[in-house]
């Protein structure tokens, strides 16, 4: 996962996969989910990010109650 923030555009981008996005779905005003052809989530984009979340919190990473992680 890679998180970036562009202060000039006030946009946050959370990349969840290295796959190339095929399309995008705006799930709420200024919150866009980028997906592959088979609707796998690749990234989440948040416009007007500083109005929707604490940008400082965006770069904190916590893992809770993870007992087992399986990857394929």
Secondary structure, DSSP 8 states (H G I E B T S, - for coil): -EEEEETTTTEEEEE--SS---EEEEEETTEEEEE-TT--EEEEEEETHHHHS-HHHHT-----S-------
